[in-house]
Amino acid sequence: MMLDMYIAALVAVTIVSLLSLLGAVFLVMKRSIMTRLMSFLLAISSGVLLGSAFIDLIPESQELMGDQALTLVVVGIIVFFTIEKLMHWHHHIEGDHAGETKPMGYLSLIGDGIHNFIDGVIIGGAFIISFPIGISVTAAVIAHEIPHELSDFAILIHSGFSNKKALFFNFLSATTAILGTVLVLSIGSFTQSFVPYLIPFGAGNFLYIALSDLVPELHKPHQKLTSVIHILAIICGVLLIYYLPKE
């Protein structure tokens, strides 16, 4: 019976990881069309990241850790600021070239990798409790991952990744969910002991990417109607997270 639960958990988390390939829907678009849509996709992505941080990750981490969680949110922001500074410094030393990949893309991959790892731990822990709970939690994770994965793909494209490269690295980042499930099935108590620290840290990552990298892109000169649509798109991104079933 226990072996069946392990297999079910691995199948479930593999399905979740494959959602990262949803970005393939953009591959059928011409690059010119995708470029025109990009600012709206970035606005929705900003809303998804902000909603995930404030509606899901921070409240969940405060339940687990109390006010200490907010300290780790700040640590997550500072760490990502430091990483981006180092990337910019490296680009300055090496020389800046047109078409070079923006650090935002790599930051998104790191933040998403942490988030997916946490999802994997949650799925593995749920299946250990019972099969029905495992299925319920997996369904909730899938509902959250669909807007996340599409947003992540849009961020990678905007950062300068090619379509195929964005799809590959987004999938690679998603496989950390499988790692999380394998670890919790193998050494459950040890894995679950440090996950509470990753949740607020991941929230800080999402906040930094949304407010430092994505929102400034939306502040570039646009027509009034475009700016209004950006505001509505951000709100839609937040509402997507708000109304989706909780994990």
C-alpha positions in Angstrom: 0.0 0.0 0.0 2.8 2.4 0.9 4.5 1.7 -2.4 1.3 2.5 -4.2 1.1 5.9 -2.4 4.7 6.7 -3.4 4.0 5.8 -7.1 0.8 7.9 -7.0 2.7 10.9 -5.5 5.4 10.7 -8.2 2.9 10.4 -11.0 1.0 13.4 -9.6 4.1 15.6 -9.2 5.3 14.6 -12.7 1.9 15.8 -14.1 2.4 19.1 -12.3 5.9 19.5 -13.6 4.7 18.9 -17.2 2.4 22.0 -16.8 5.6 24.0 -17.4 5.3 23.0 -21.1 2.0 25.0 -21.4 4.3 27.8 -22.7 4.3 25.8 -25.9 1.0 27.5 -26.8 3.1 30.6 -27.5 5.3 28.8 -29.9 2.5 28.8 -32.6 2.5 32.6 -32.4 4.6 34.8 -34.6 7.3 36.6 -32.6 5.9 39.9 -33.7 2.5 39.1 -32.3 4.0 37.9 -29.0 6.0 41.1 -28.7 2.9 43.2 -29.0 1.2 41.1 -26.3 4.2 41.0 -24.0 3.5 44.1 -21.9 0.0 42.8 -21.1 1.4 39.4 -20.3 4.0 41.0 -18.0 1.2 42.9 -16.2 -0.7 39.7 -15.6 2.5 38.1 -14.4 3.0 40.9 -12.0 -0.4 40.3 -10.5 0.1 36.6 -10.3 3.4 37.1 -8.4 2.0 39.7 -6.1 -1.1 37.6 -5.4 1.0 34.5 -4.7 3.2 36.4 -2.3 0.5 38.3 -0.3 -2.5 35.9 -0.6 -0.7 32.5 -0.4 2.9 32.5 0.7 3.1 35.2 3.4 -0.1 34.2 5.3 0.9 30.6 5.1 4.4 31.3 6.4 3.0 33.5 9.3 0.8 30.6 10.4 3.9 28.4 10.5 6.5 30.9 11.9 4.7 34.0 13.2 6.4 37.4 12.7 9.7 35.7 12.0 8.3 35.0 8.5 8.3 38.7 7.6 12.1 38.8 8.4 12.6 36.0 5.9 10.5 37.9 3.3 12.9 40.8 3.6 15.9 38.4 3.4 14.4 37.0 0.2 14.2 40.5 -1.3 17.7 41.4 -0.3 19.2 38.2 -1.6 17.6 38.6 -5.0 18.6 42.3 -5.1 22.2 41.1 -4.4 22.1 38.4 -7.1 20.8 40.9 -9.7 23.4 43.4 -8.7 26.1 40.8 -9.2 24.7 39.9 -12.6 24.6 43.5 -13.7 28.2 43.9 -12.5 29.3 40.9 -14.4 27.6 42.1 -17.6 29.2 45.5 -17.1 32.7 43.9 -16.8 32.1 41.6 -19.8 30.5 44.4 -21.9 26.9 44.9 -22.6 25.6 43.4 -25.9 22.3 43.9 -27.7 20.0 40.9 -27.3 21.7 39.8 -24.1 19.5 37.9 -21.7 18.3 40.1 -18.8 19.0 39.0 -15.2 15.2 39.0 -14.6 14.9 35.7 -16.4 17.4 33.9 -14.3 15.9 35.4 -11.1 12.5 34.1 -12.2 13.9 30.6 -12.7 15.4 30.6 -9.2 12.2 31.9 -7.6 10.0 29.5 -9.5 12.3 26.6 -8.7 11.9 27.3 -5.0 8.2 27.6 -5.4 7.9 24.3 -7.3 10.1 22.5 -4.8 7.7 23.6 -2.0 4.8 22.3 -4.1 6.5 19.0 -4.5 7.0 18.7 -0.7 3.3 19.6 -0.2 2.2 16.9 -2.7 4.4 14.2 -1.2 3.3 15.0 2.3 -0.4 14.9 1.3 -0.1 11.5 -0.3 1.7 10.2 2.8 -1.4 11.2 4.8 -3.9 9.6 2.4 -4.7 9.1 -1.3 -7.8 11.3 -1.4 -5.9 14.2 0.3 -3.1 13.7 -2.1 -5.5 14.0 -5.1 -7.2 17.1 -3.6 -3.9 18.9 -3.0 -2.6 18.0 -6.4 -5.7 19.5 -8.0 -5.2 22.7 -6.1 -1.5 22.9 -7.1 -2.4 22.3 -10.7 -5.0 25.1 -10.6 -2.3 27.5 -9.2 0.4 26.3 -11.6 -1.4 27.0 -14.8 -1.3 30.9 -14.5 2.1 30.6 -12.9 3.7 28.6 -15.7 2.3 30.9 -18.4 3.5 33.9 -16.5 7.0 32.4 -16.0 7.2 31.7 -19.8 6.3 35.2 -20.6 8.9 36.6 -18.3 11.6 34.4 -19.8 10.7 35.5 -23.4 10.8 39.1 -22.3 14.2 38.5 -20.7 15.6 37.5 -24.0 15.3 33.7 -24.0 14.4 32.1 -27.3 11.1 30.2 -27.4 12.7 26.8 -27.2 15.2 27.9 -24.5 12.4 29.4 -22.4 10.4 26.2 -22.7 13.4 24.1 -21.7 14.5 26.1 -18.7 10.9 26.6 -17.5 10.5 22.8 -17.5 13.9 22.4 -15.8 12.8 24.7 -13.1 9.5 22.8 -12.7 11.4 19.5 -12.1 12.4 20.8 -8.6 8.8 19.8 -7.7 9.8 16.2 -8.3 12.9 16.6 -6.2 10.7 18.0 -3.4 8.4 15.0 -3.5 11.2 12.5 -3.7 12.9 14.1 -0.6 9.7 14.2 1.5 8.9 10.5 0.6 12.5 9.5 1.5 13.3 11.7 4.5 10.0 13.4 5.2 10.6 14.9 8.7 13.9 16.4 7.7 12.6 17.9 4.5 9.5 19.4 6.1 11.5 21.0 8.9 13.2 23.5 6.5 10.3 24.1 4.1 8.7 26.7 6.4 11.8 28.8 5.9 11.6 28.6 2.1 8.0 29.8 1.9 8.6 33.4 3.1 11.9 33.5 1.3 10.1 32.5 -1.9 7.5 35.3 -1.2 10.3 37.8 -1.0 11.7 36.5 -4.4 8.3 37.0 -6.0 7.9 40.5 -4.6 11.3 41.5 -5.8 10.7 40.2 -9.3 7.3 41.8 -9.6 8.1 45.2 -8.1 11.7 45.7 -9.2 11.7 44.1 -12.6 8.2 43.8 -14.1 6.4 46.9 -12.8 9.2 49.3 -14.0 8.8 47.7 -17.5 5.1 48.7 -17.4 6.0 52.3 -16.5 7.6 52.9 -19.9 5.7 55.4 -22.0 2.4 54.0 -23.2 -0.9 55.3 -24.5 -3.5 56.0 -21.8 -5.7 53.0 -22.9 -2.7 50.7 -22.7 -1.9 51.9 -19.2 -5.5 51.3 -18.1 -5.3 47.8 -19.6 -2.1 47.2 -17.6 -3.8 48.1 -14.4 -6.7 45.8 -15.2 -4.3 43.0 -16.1 -2.5 43.3 -12.8 -5.8 43.1 -10.9 -6.8 40.1 -13.0 -3.5 38.4 -12.1 -4.2 39.0 -8.4 -7.8 37.8 -8.7 -6.7 34.6 -10.4 -4.7 33.7 -7.3 -7.4 34.9 -4.9 -10.1 32.7 -6.4 -8.2 29.6 -7.1 -8.5 26.8 -4.6 -5.9 26.9 -1.8 -3.3 24.1 -1.5 
